Amino acid sequence: MDINLEGRVAVVTGASRGIGAAIAKTYVDAGAKVVITARRPEGLEKAAAEIGAPESVHAIAAHAGKAEDAERVVAETIERFGRLDVLVNNAATNPYMGPVIDAEIRAWDKTFEVNLRGPLVWTQAAYRGWMKEHGGSVINISSIDGLRPGGPLAIYGVTKSALVFLSQQLATEVGPNVRVNVLAPGLVKTDFARALWEGAGDDAKYPWPLQRLGQPTDIANAALFLASDASSWTTGAVLVVDGGGTLGGPFSS
Ligand SMILES: NC(=O)c1ccc[n+]([C@@H]2O[C@H](COP(=O)([O-])OP(=O)(O)OC[C@H]3O[C@@H](n4cnc5c(N)ncnc54)[C@H](OP(=O)(O)O)[C@@H]3O)[C@@H](O)[C@H]2O)c1
């Protein structure tokens, strides 16, 4: 099957760099028009230039945790490109490392605002503004840190775990026209995870079955599948893309 997004329109949050930028480029290459959002306009301009198809990309500065920003982006997307078929809730934050038991509530609230309330209010805006009537696909970017407790990114992990449940709950509510799925990446070479891979070298062997670091395109390819008709009978799924890192076995550290 030829997986393409011809005639489709997508909104991708956190798309000025890293995984979000790779998803936006992959969608444009597959034929979609894409609205890219992030907080800083200069990062968005750079990402739009790198995608390099000005007629297919529109950048809007917006905060991923704010309902009013989501509503503004949905309205501007429909005005600009005429529809909204795919929403990728990709932006996330991680202001705190350490045990939940010692967590500052300000860091807890901030992490939940962006990582959990954000995907809900953006999905609500897309659903009410377009998808309820016309259908669509929502893809929420979680993490393998949301699948197993005990890691150092503790509050972040709680939000990413809750995002899986939120996505599955929404999937039960918005079918049959709207699908909601989750991508759970492992360690991917972006700014977000820099502390975890910097210094390891490009040909480093990592302790999991596929032995390499993830690239943003590894996640973008999976996000293309979930956006396209190739996944038309898939909803509420959690697609782990981690080089086999959560499997355990002889490679695990
Ligand atoms: N990299 C990994 O190893 C890894 C592993 C598992 C899951 N993930 C998940 O993958 C997603 C993308 O991560 P990444 O590694 O690509 O991160 P990244 O390279 O740091 O990029 C983050 C993007 O989100 C935007 N952003 C951050 N806070 C925002 C906010 N409050 N409102 C709007 N936009 C915001 C940033 O732009 P501005 O700063 O201009 O807003 C940027 O475009 C996240 O959900 C992350 O949890 C990443």
The ligand as a Gaussian input file, in Angstrom:
#p B3LYP/6-31G(d) Opt

LIG

0 1
 N       13.875000      12.796000      22.528000
 C       13.558000      11.704000      23.186000
 O       14.412000      10.884000      23.532000
 C       12.103000      11.418000      23.497000
 C       11.795000      10.155000      24.022000
 C       10.462000       9.863000      24.305000
 C        9.469000      10.796000      24.067000
 N        9.812000      12.014000      23.566000
 C        8.710000      12.955000      23.330000
 O        8.771000      13.428000      21.997000
 C        8.192000      14.741000      21.943000
 C        9.130000      15.690000      21.245000
 O       10.363000      15.717000      21.936000
 P       11.732000      16.192000      21.260000
 O       12.768000      15.303000      21.784000
 O       11.569000      16.352000      19.798000
 O       11.885000      17.649000      21.958000
 P       12.699000      18.957000      21.500000
 O       13.714000      18.645000      20.468000
 O       13.127000      19.618000      22.767000
 O       11.550000      19.858000      20.811000
 C       10.479000      20.303000      21.583000
 C        9.543000      21.142000      20.738000
 O        8.419000      21.501000      21.533000
 C        8.296000      22.924000      21.589000
 N        7.750000      23.259000      22.901000
 C        8.287000      23.043000      24.115000
 N        7.458000      23.498000      25.081000
 C        6.365000      23.999000      24.447000
 C        5.163000      24.623000      24.886000
 N        4.912000      24.823000      26.185000
 N        4.272000      25.020000      23.955000
 C        4.519000      24.845000      22.633000
 N        5.627000      24.249000      22.155000
 C        6.542000      23.844000      23.061000
 C        9.699000      23.459000      21.305000
 O        9.716000      24.766000      20.746000
 P        9.673000      26.108000      21.669000
 O       10.707000      25.892000      22.717000
 O        9.940000      27.256000      20.740000
 O        8.278000      26.171000      22.220000
 C       10.158000      22.446000      20.249000
 O        9.601000      22.755000      18.993000
 C        7.870000      15.120000      23.386000
 O        6.517000      14.823000      23.648000
 C        8.763000      14.203000      24.201000
 O        8.240000      13.956000      25.480000
 C       11.096000      12.358000      23.269000

